[in-house]
């Protein structure tokens, strides 16, 4: 009897594979430099908006948004700035698995007044990077994100930290992401080579415009590695590119 190998990955295996792509001291130079360029461009974009908070999103699941968000936050923390990374996807938590953190008490618990912000935050996950996971999956995520408690949490976080970076749900899945428009300087859209379509990008832009908000740029991931010179205006010819939106 011949055994047929099952090539389908379990959820745990998928998360483990994603975690391998999180920036470390052993990450490839080109990838690290790509995120540095994205960081610099994003800093300029936020300065023009006079806002230190940004939301990272994508159109659909599986485009690498959460991994890219974590790596961008890590890159920001390397400047010695105090960074708070928040998982605002209350329906499908991601960050705690990528960063190997407990998710016992997180954003949903704090907003629902079942936990305290100070105790819920994971301090110095790496130097200067604090993380607030999503917490328990609530029955009313949209209502929690639209609450005055969440508004106060973000206001206080923006005063306490140099930058606040939000990992948000995909725009094409739920509308929760657009509830954050009043708190952020704008959105960065993660697009994946050979996965994200032109139609996905157009739909994302249209949704953000209809919400009367801004898109600050695109973070392109999953690019094929190829030799090339750096172009600080357009991005890096490697695994990760950042483009201003004009």
C-alpha positions in Angstrom: 0.0 0.0 0.0 1.5 3.3 -1.1 1.1 6.3 1.2 0.2 9.6 -0.5 1.7 12.6 1.1 -0.8 15.3 2.1 0.7 18.7 1.0 -1.9 20.8 2.8 -0.5 22.8 5.7 -2.2 23.0 9.0 -2.9 26.5 10.5 0.0 26.1 12.9 2.4 25.2 10.1 1.2 28.3 8.1 1.9 30.5 11.1 5.3 29.0 11.6 6.1 29.6 7.9 5.0 33.3 8.2 7.1 33.7 11.4 10.2 32.7 9.4 9.8 35.9 7.4 9.9 38.2 10.4 13.0 40.4 10.5 15.9 39.2 12.7 19.6 39.9 12.9 20.0 37.1 10.3 17.7 38.5 7.7 19.0 39.2 4.2 20.6 42.7 3.8 18.3 43.5 0.8 15.2 42.8 2.8 16.3 44.9 5.8 17.3 47.8 3.5 14.0 47.5 1.7 12.1 48.1 5.0 14.4 50.9 5.9 13.5 52.7 2.6 9.8 52.0 3.3 10.2 53.4 6.8 11.9 56.6 5.6 9.2 57.2 3.0 6.4 56.6 5.4 8.0 59.0 8.0 7.9 61.8 5.4 4.3 60.9 4.5 3.1 61.0 8.1 4.9 64.3 8.7 2.9 65.9 6.0 -0.2 64.6 7.6 0.9 65.8 11.1 0.0 62.4 12.4 2.1 59.7 14.0 -0.3 56.8 13.5 -0.7 54.6 10.3 -2.9 51.7 9.3 -1.4 48.9 7.2 -4.0 47.0 5.2 -4.5 44.8 2.1 -7.4 43.8 -0.1 -7.6 40.1 0.8 -6.2 37.5 3.1 -2.9 35.8 2.4 -1.1 38.8 0.9 1.5 39.0 3.6 0.0 42.1 5.3 0.6 41.1 9.0 4.2 40.0 8.3 4.9 43.2 6.5 3.3 45.2 9.3 5.5 43.5 11.9 8.6 44.1 9.9 7.8 47.7 9.3 7.3 48.2 13.1 10.6 46.4 13.8 12.4 48.7 11.3 10.9 51.8 13.0 12.0 50.5 16.5 15.6 50.2 15.2 15.8 54.1 15.1 15.4 54.2 18.9 11.9 55.5 18.6 9.1 54.2 20.9 6.7 52.2 18.8 3.4 50.6 19.6 2.1 47.9 17.3 -1.6 47.2 17.6 -3.5 44.2 16.2 -6.9 45.7 15.3 -8.1 42.6 13.5 -10.5 41.5 16.2 -12.0 38.8 14.0 -8.8 37.0 12.9 -5.9 37.7 15.2 -2.4 37.4 13.7 0.3 39.2 15.5 0.6 37.1 18.6 1.5 34.0 16.5 4.0 35.9 14.4 5.8 37.3 17.4 5.2 34.3 19.7 3.2 36.2 22.3 0.4 35.3 24.6 -3.0 36.6 23.5 -4.8 36.2 26.9 -5.5 39.9 27.3 -5.5 42.3 24.3 -7.2 45.1 22.5 -10.8 43.7 22.7 -10.4 43.1 26.4 -9.2 46.6 27.1 -12.0 48.2 25.0 -14.5 45.9 26.7 -13.1 46.9 30.1 -12.1 43.4 31.0 -8.4 44.3 31.1 -6.0 47.2 31.7 -4.0 48.7 28.9 -0.8 48.8 30.9 -1.0 45.1 31.7 -2.3 44.1 28.3 0.7 45.6 26.4 3.7 43.4 25.8 6.6 45.7 26.6 9.9 45.7 24.7 9.2 42.6 22.6 12.4 43.9 21.0 14.0 47.1 22.3 11.6 50.1 21.9 8.8 48.0 20.4 5.6 47.4 22.4 2.8 45.2 21.1 -0.9 45.1 21.9 -2.4 41.9 20.6 -6.1 41.6 19.5 -7.3 39.7 22.6 -10.3 37.5 22.7 -12.5 37.4 19.6 -15.6 39.5 20.5 -19.2 39.2 19.1 -19.2 42.9 18.2 -15.8 43.9 16.8 -17.1 46.9 14.7 -18.9 48.4 17.7 -15.7 48.1 19.8 -13.6 49.9 17.2 -16.2 52.6 16.9 -16.4 53.2 20.6 -15.2 56.2 22.6 -13.1 53.8 24.7 -11.0 52.8 21.7 -10.8 56.5 20.6 -9.4 57.4 24.0 -6.9 54.5 23.8 -5.6 55.6 20.5 -5.4 59.2 21.6 -3.3 58.3 24.7 -1.1 55.9 22.7 -0.3 58.6 20.1 0.8 60.9 22.9 2.9 58.3 24.7 4.6 56.7 21.7 6.6 58.2 18.8 4.7 56.1 16.3 1.6 53.9 16.4 1.3 51.2 13.8 -2.0 49.3 13.3 -2.3 45.9 11.6 -5.9 46.0 10.2 -8.3 43.5 8.6 -8.2 43.2 4.8 -10.4 45.8 3.1 -12.1 43.3 0.9 -13.2 41.1 3.8 -14.8 43.4 6.3 -15.3 47.2 6.7 -13.7 47.4 10.1 -10.5 48.9 8.7 -12.2 52.1 7.5 -13.5 52.7 11.1 -9.9 53.8 11.9 -9.7 56.6 9.4 -10.1 59.4 11.9 -7.2 58.2 14.0 -4.6 57.6 11.3 -2.6 59.8 8.9 -3.5 57.4 6.2 -3.3 53.8 4.9 -0.5 51.8 3.5 -1.7 49.1 1.1 0.3 45.8 1.0 0.2 44.2 -2.4 1.7 40.9 -3.3 3.3 40.2 -6.7 1.3 37.7 -8.8 -1.5 37.6 -6.2 -3.0 41.1 -5.8 -4.8 42.2 -9.0 -5.2 45.6 -10.6 -8.9 45.3 -9.7 -8.0 44.7 -6.0 -6.0 47.8 -6.0 -8.7 49.9 -7.7 -11.3 48.6 -5.2 -9.0 49.4 -2.3 -8.4 53.0 -3.5 -12.1 53.5 -4.1 -13.1 52.3 -0.6 -10.5 54.5 1.0 -11.5 57.5 -1.1 -15.2 57.0 -0.2 -14.3 56.9 3.4 -12.7 60.4 2.9 -9.3 59.1 3.9 -5.8 58.9 2.2 -3.6 56.2 1.0 0.1 57.0 1.8 1.7 54.4 -0.3 2.0 50.8 -1.4 4.2 48.1 0.1 4.9 45.5 -2.5 5.9 42.1 -1.2 6.8 38.7 -2.6 8.9 40.2 -5.4 11.5 38.0 -7.1 15.0 38.7 -6.0 17.1 40.2 -8.7 20.2 42.3 -8.9 19.7 46.0 -9.2 20.6 49.3 -7.7 18.6 51.0 -5.0 16.2 53.7 -5.9 15.2 55.6 -2.8 12.3 57.2 -4.6 10.7 54.1 -6.0 11.8 51.4 -3.6 14.2 48.5 -3.7 14.5 45.9 -6.5 14.3 43.0 -4.1 11.7 41.3 -1.9 10.1 44.4 -0.6 9.2 47.7 -2.3 7.6 50.9 -1.1 5.9 53.3 -3.4 4.5 56.7 -2.7 0.9 57.1 -3.8 0.3 60.1 -6.1 
